Amino acid sequence: MKSINKIIKISSLFVLAVVMILQTSCTKELLDQVPTGDLNAAVFWKTEADATIALMSAYASTRAVFDRDYYFDGHGEYTRVRGTSTTSGSILRGDAYNGGNYDPSGYGASFDKYFRYLYGSISRANYVIENINNILLPTATGKTLTNLEAILAEARLLRGMTYFRLISMWGDVPYISKVITDNSQVTEVSRMPIQQVKDSIMADFNYAVAKLPIKPSALGRVGITAALAFRGKLNLFWGSWKKNGWPELAGFQQNTAEAMTAFTAAAADFKAVINNYGLTLYKNGDPGQIDALGKADFLPNYYELFTPKANGNPEMIMSFTHSGTPTNPSQGEELMRDFSGRTIEGSQCWVSPRYEIADRYQLIATGDFAPKMVQLNPSTNTAARTTLNSAVNPNTYAGRDYRMKSTIMWDFELCIGLTALKSTGFSPFIYQTWAANVNVGGIPYISYNTDGSNSGYVFRKFVRNYEGLGRSEGDYAFPVMRLADVYLMYAEASNEVSGPLTDAVAVVNLVRRRGNLPALAPSKYASAVDFFNAIEQERIVELVGEGQRGFDLRRWRAIEKIWGAPGGPGVWRQDTWGANQQRYYLNTIDRTYQQNYIFRIPPTERDRNPNLTQNTPWQ
């Protein structure tokens, strides 16, 4: 399957112009999103090929607000995000995420720029939608009509995805469904109630389900399964909000009946994705091989899923492509730079696993949790490395979920060191021992170097183990929607309606199988509560580092469950040596919790438009 990056080459001059437009317009305020740089519609909009070129611009703009969602994992409890590798002012270098706060608390006021970029993405989608509807569709027939409707469906899916993200963070938001040619058209726009925005998103998703082809036409584009999955996810979130409430959003009402209706619809869409299109997990969900502790010559299939080897595989229902070098180095992904340390192309380790994630990985022998690890300091305790179940004893990590070795590295785990695009051989990770000459098993190494980890672990997930591409030149197609996520969302939605169903338990077991874990014991799905806990467990270890956890905690209203009630002592995040690292939610007042459940409407937008009300916790 050819990739979306190759399609973009259809008209490099036009796309360059679009990128320049995006780089300027997307950094303005919401009310400045005026596509004044667009080619005159009567001149450009002539053929299906023109529509495809414009659609590529919409994809590029949408990619800019979804392809670094892993930063949002910092809003949960298992991933630390200490900064970003984004470049301010560059749409292709993650500017939408630049300046955001990715701590577990205090983040709701730091996404004004992201808010504006989301509307920039919507502007590009509206440009495609309006011109296809007004210029090309009225005279189209036959195959051309079918193809144009599919392009229109892609643009509407992108618009729906973007509005879905907006309501997930801000609740009621302005809804703009047309090309804006004059600021006066939006200077008095008001926030639309979330119910109405949700209905408009649903209309976009419904059209996409009706008009998209079964299979996408290129890597990075979408087919019907993406539309079904996003429609299901919208209903799942809506059901969660209606069930659990959203008191921080003025006027929003809990409604159990509406929640059940939404969960039922979500389950139906997820079930259709699972059963009707022949999709499978990567390599059929087989766990693959796993090397011995301290070795990494071959790694489980779950690790491969997050490298370019997996580009275009059936599990990736939707992904955003990156061309890398030499095709277009300005569009390479930054996963190495964000997830790995200095040993890997001088990377910066902006994103790392917290110590607490390790105890979530279950034993393959029992399918359940091991005893909680003991944290010991090897610099003061000579027995730390050999003590049973010590967090710094490598043997403690034996016999666990294969996804653990695929996802994180602990003391004496090896990875390929890469410098100046060449492999320097294996490097062992040893916490607090950076770039030192070490001897492991009689073999001399230079230890893994990073200035970013303070947990005792670094990520292996997303980190390439071969040379040839620099840290910012990756060509991995980042997953926006994965089949494993659909399995878990189906289990959650159906459990809300009917309790544990046989087929729901079966798909959760498929996800567990890739970690070489046994099927769930009956006690794990004896009730709806038990099964939800099992589903949450799989979401934690399966989706870590993919930007899901913070959104899950908010829609489940689980922030207090994780961090304690307002006014409490808070919770420390620690490292493998037992040292306290960061403390969150210490003596935190109610208002801060409220502000973590809903984001601030950007004050600059409100200054320009007095009709934009503010969310209650921010008043």
N, C-alpha and C positions, 0 to 999 in steps of 0.2 A: 504494500500500500504506500503510495507516495505521500509525502508529508505536506502539511499546510505551508511550511516554509518554501517549498518548491512552487506551490501555487502562487505565492506572493510575487514570485519573479515574473508573472504574466506582464506586469507593467511596473518596472522598477522605478521609473520616474514618478508615476502616480503615487506609488506607495511611499516614496521618499517625501513627496509633498504632504501626504497624509500624516506621516510621522512628524514632520515639522509642525503641522497644524496641531497634532496632539501634544507635542512638547510645549507649545505655547499656550493653547487653550486650556489644557488640563491642569495647569498650575494656577489658573485664575480662580476667582470665587465662583460658586455655583451660578450666580446670576450673570456671570460673564461667559457662560458656555454658549457662545454664538458662533456657529460654523461659517464665519464670513470668508474663510479661506477655501471653502469648497469650490470645485469646478462648477460652472453654471450647469444646472441640471439638464437643460435642453441640449447642451453641447456634449456632455459626458454620457448621459443615460440613453444608450441606444440599443444595447444587446445584453444577452444573458452573461456574456463575458464581463461586461461593465459591472453588472450586479455582483458577480463573483469577486472582482477586484475590490469593490466597496465593502463587501462582506469581510474580506481579509483585514481591512482596517478595523472593523468592529471586533474581530477576533483579537487583534493586537491590543486594542484598548481594554478589552475584557480580561485578557491574560494579565495585564498590568495590575489588576486588582484581585487576582485569585492565585497567582503562581508563587506567592511567598506566604501563603496562609500558615505555614509552619511556625511563623513568628507568634501567631495567635495561641499556640500551645502554651506559651508562657503565662497565659491567663489561668491555666490549670495548676496542678500541684506536682507534676512529674517532669516538667521540662523547664529549664532555666534559659531565658533569653536576656542576654546582658547588653544587647545593642543590635544593630543591623549593618549589613554590608551595602545598604542602599546608597545611591548617590543622589543628593538633592538636585532637583531640576531635570532629571533624566527619566523619562517615562520608561525607557528600555532597561533602566538600572534600578527599578524598584522604588521610584520616588513616592508612589502612593503610600508605601509603608513607612517612609522615612519620618522620624520624629515621634512615632507611636510609642506608647508605654506598654511593654509586654510583661510587666510584673503581675502577680496574682491579685493585686489590689491597687486602686488609685489610677486606673487606666482610662476611665470613661471620658476624660476631658482632652485626650491627646490624639484624637482621630479626626480632627477637622479637615486635614489635608486628604485623608482617605475618603471622607464624605464627598469632597469635591471631585476626586478622581472617579468615584462611582458614578456621579452624574456625567462626567466626561464620557465614560463608557456608554451610558444610556444615550447620550447625544449621538454617538457614532451609530448605535443600533437604530435609533429613530431615523437617522439619515437614510439608512438602507431601507427600512420598512416603508417610509413615506414615498420614496421615489419608485420603488418597485410597485407599490399600490397605485400610485397616481400616473406613472408614465409607462411602465412595461406591461403590467398585468392586463389592462383593458384591451390590448390588441393581441395578446399571446394566445396561442392555440397548441393543441397536441402535446408533444414532448417538451416543447419550450415552456408551455404553461406549467406542466408538472415540475420541471426543473426550477422555474422561478418561484413556485410555491414552496419548494424545498429550501431554497435560499432564504426566502422570507421567513420560513419556519425556524431556520438557524438563527437569524437575527432576533426573532421574537424570543427564542429560548435564551439567548445571551441577555436580552433586556430583562426577561423574567428572573434569571439568576441574579442579576445585579440589584434589582429591586428587592428580591428576597434577602440579600445580604443587608440592604439598607434597613428593612423593617426588623431584621434580627438584632440589629444594634440600636436603632433609634426609635422603633415603634412607628408612630405616625410620621410620615414624610411627604414632602411635595411630590405629586405625580405629574410628570411631564411626558406626554406621549406623541409629541410632534417636533419637527425641526423648528428651532427658535431662530428667527432672523432679526429680532429687535428686542433689546433688553426690556422694553416696556411690556412685552408679552409675559414676563415672569417677575417683574419687580413687585407685583402685588399677589403673587401666588401664595396660597396657604398650605399648611400641612393637611394632607388627606387622612382621614381616620384609617387605621391599619386594616380594618375589615374591607374597606373599599380597595385599598392598595392590593391586599391579598387576592381579592376577586379579579383584579386586573392582571396580576401575575398568573393566576390560574387560567385566565383566558389565553394568555401567551403560551402557557404550557399545553393547554388543550389543543391549540392550533398546531403546535409542534408535534404532538402525538399523532395528529391526523395527517400531517403532510410530510414528515421526515421519512427518508428511506430506512429500511431495516438496518442496513449497514452504512456507516459514514463513507463518504467518497474519498477521504484522505485522512491520514494520521493527523490528529489535532482537530478534526471536525466531528460532528455529532450525527448520530442516528436516533431511531425511535427509542432505543433503550435509555439514552440519556434523558430524553424528555419524560419518559415514564418514571425514571428514578428521581428526577428533580420534582416532578409533580407529587410523587409519594413523599419526598422529604418535606416539601412545603406543608402537606397535610399532617405529617408527623409532628412538625414544629407547632403547627396550629393546634393540634390536639394537645400537645404538651402545655402550651400557653393557656388554653381553655380549661384544662384539668387543674393545673397548678396555680394559675392566676399570674397576673403581671401588675401588681398594685402600683408600681412606679409609673405605669403608663396611664395617664388620666383617661377615664371613661371606659377602660377595658374591663370587661366583666367575665368572671369565670362562668362556665356553663358545661356541666357534665354531659348533657345530651349532645351538644355541639362537639365536644371532645371525642365522644364515641363515634360520631359520624365521620369526623376527620381521621381518626385512627383506622376505621374500617376502610375508608377510601385509600389511605396510605398502604395498608396491607395488601389491598387488591392490586395496586400498581407494582409494588415490590414483587408480589407473587408472579405477576405477568413477566417481569424482567427475568426472574429466576427460571420460570418454566417454559417460556415460549420462544426463546431466541437462541438456544443452544450455547449459552455462555458458560464458561468454566473458570475456576480459579487458575492462576498461573501454574502451568505444568500439572493441571488437574488437581491441584491442592496437595500433591505429594510433598512430604517434608524434604526429600532429597538427602544428601549426605551432610555429615557434620564432622569436622576435624576434632582431634583430641584437644583437650584444654591447652592453651598456650600455642596453638598452631592455627594457621589460616590458609593452608594450601587449597582447601575446598570448603565452601560454606553452603549452608542450606539454601533451598530455593527461595525462601522468603527474603533473604539478602539480595539475591539476583533481581527480585521484583522491583527493587528500587535503584537499579542501574540501567543503562541504556540497552542491555540485553533484553529487557522486557518491553521495550517500546513496541506498541502495536499489538500486544497480546490481548486476548479476549477479556481478561479481568478488568482492564482499563476501559470502563464504559465512557469516560470522558477524560481527556488529558490535554494539557497545553504544551506544544512542542517548543523546543529551543534548538536552533540550527548549529550553534557552536562554531568552532573554527574548522576549516578555513572558509566555510560557506558564508557565514555572517557572524563574526565574533561578537558584534555588539548585541546579539540576541542570545548569547549563551546563558545557561542558568548558573546560579551562584551557590549551588548546594555544597560543593567542596569547601568553598570559602566560609560558609556559615556553619557547617557541621563538623569540620575537621580542624586540626591544629597546625602549628607552624611546620611540622614535618611534611605536611601534605601541601606542596606548592605555596608555602608561606601563608597558609590559611589562618583565620582569626578566631575560630571556635566561638562564634557569637551564640550558638545554640548548643546546649548540652543537656544530657539526662540528669535529673536529680537522683540522689542516692536512693530515695524512697521507691523508685520504680523497680528496683531489683527484687524486692520481696514480693512483687506482683507476679513474677514468673513461676509457674507451678512445676511440680515434679512429673516427669514423664512416667514414672513408675506408679504413682498413685492418682495422677490427675488433679491433685489438690495442692495446697500451699505447703511449703517447707516451713520448719520452725523459723521464726524471725531471726535474721542474722545478728551477730554480735559485732559491734564496732570496736576495733582495737587499734592503737597507735603503734606501728612497727618501729618507730624511732625511740620509743620508751619501753616497749614490751618485746623482749626477745622471742617470746612464744607466739606473737601475734600471727605470724605467717603459717604456723602449724596448728594453732588451736582449732578444734572442731567447730565448724560453722562460723568462724571468724570472717568478716567481710573482706579482709585482706589476705585470706588464705585462698589461693586459686581453686583448690579442691572443693571449696564450698559451692562452687558454681556448676559442679558436675551434675548431669542427669536432669537438667531443667529444660523447659520449653525451648525448642530449637530457635524460636524467635528471639530469645535472649542473646545468644551468640551473634545472631544476625543484626541485632539492633544496637547493642552497647558493647563497649570494651572495658574490662576491668584489669586489675594488675596482672601483667605478664601475658596479656593477649597481644597478638601480633597483627600489624597491618603493613601494607606496602608503603614505604616512604617514597615520596615523589618530590623531586626538586628540578626546576627548569625543564619540565616535561619529560624527565627520565626517571626510571625507577632506580632507587638507591638500595633496594633490598628491603627485607623486613625490619620493622622497628617495634620493640615492645612498649606498650603503655604501662608505665609505673607511676602511680600518683605521687606528686611532689618530687619527682625525679625527672627533670626536664633536660633533654638533649645532653645526657650524660653518657660516658662510656660505661657500659654495664656488661656483665658476663652472665648469660642465662643458659644453664645446661651445658656449660663448657664452650659456648659460642659467643663471641664478642658482638655487641650491638651498640648503636647509639639510640638511646631511649627516645620515645615519642615526646615531642616538644609542643606545649600549648600554654598560652597565658590565660586561657579562658575557663578551664574546668576547676571548680572547687567542690566537687561532689565525690570524687574518686572514680568517676566514669567519664567517657566521651562516647559520642555516637559512632557506630559503624554504619548504621542505616544511612543511605544516600551518599556514602563516601565511595568513590570509584577506587578500584584496586589495580588499575593499569595506567601506564603512562600515555602521553600523546596529546592530552588536552590540559590547558592551564586551569587554574581554579575558577576562572570566570568564563570558561569556554565549553561548558558541558552541553551535551545534546540529549539529555534525558527528558522524556515527555512527562512532566509533573502531573500526578493524578489529581483530578478534581472530583471524580466519582469512581469508586471501585466496587466491583461485585461483592467483595467481602463486606464492605460497608452496607450494601443493599441487603445481604443476608442478615446482618445484625439489626438493621432498621426494620426488616420484615418481622424478625422475632420480637422486637420491642412493640411494634404496632399491633401485631396479632395478639400478643400477650395482654395488652391493655384491653382488648375487646373480649377475648375468649380464654385467657389464661394460657398456660403452656400447651401448645399444639404439637402433635407428632412431627409434622414437617418443619415447624419452627425449631424444635430441638435438633432435628437432623441438620439444618443448615448451620446452626451454631457449632455442631460437631464437625462439620466440614471445615470451618475456620480453625477449630482446635487441631484438627488433623495435620494441618500444615506445620504446626509446632511439634508434631509427633506426640501429642497428648492423647490419652484415651478419651472415649466419649464421656459426656457428663454423667456422673452418678445420679440415680433417681432422686436423691435428696436435693440435688441442685435445681430440680424443676418440680418439686413437690407442690409448690404454690406459685402464684403469680409474682409474689415478692421474691421468693427464692430464685425464680427464673430471671427476673429483672436483674438481680445481683450478679447472676452468671453472665448475662448479656453485657452488663457494665464492665465486668472483669475483662471480657474479650475485647470490648471497645478500647479499654485502656492499653492493652498490650499489642493489639493488632493495629491500632491507628495512631500510636504515639508518634509525635513529630509531624503530624499531617494537619494540624490546626483544628481538630474537632473538639478537644476536651473543654475548652472555655465555653463554647456554644452549648455543649451538653449540660454543663453545670448550671448555666443560666436558665435554660429552658426547663430543667428539672428542679430549679430553685434549691440547689444543693450546695451553695457557697457556705452557708452556716454549718452544714453537715461536715464539710471538709475542714473549715478553719475555726469553727466554734462560734458561739453566739456573740452578739455585740457586747463590748465591755469586758471581754474575757482576756486570758493571758496570751492569746495568739498561739501560733505554731511555729516552731523552729524547723528549718530545713538543715539537715546535717550532712556530714560526709562519711566516708568509709572508716575514718579514723575516730569518729565519735565527736568531732568538733562541730559546734554550732556555726552555721554560715549566714543564713538570713532568717529573720523573724517576721512573720506576716500576721496582720490583724491583731496586734497588741493594743488593748484598750480602744478598739475601733468603735466609733459611734454608729448608731443606726443609719445616719445619713450617708456615711461612706459605703455601707452595704448597699443601700438603695442606688447609689451612683454607680456601683459595680454591676447592677442589673440592667441599667439603661444608660445610654451614652448621651453626652451633651450635644444639643444642636449648636453648630458653630456660631459663636457670637458675631463673627464678621458677617455671616449671612443675615443674621437678625438685625445688625446695624443697617444693612442695606435694604432690608425688607421687614418692616414692623409687623407684618402679618404672620411671620414665622414665630409661633409660640415656643416656649422652652419647656423641656421635660421637668416635671415637678421637683425631683431631687436636686435640680440644678438652678432652681429659681432663687 
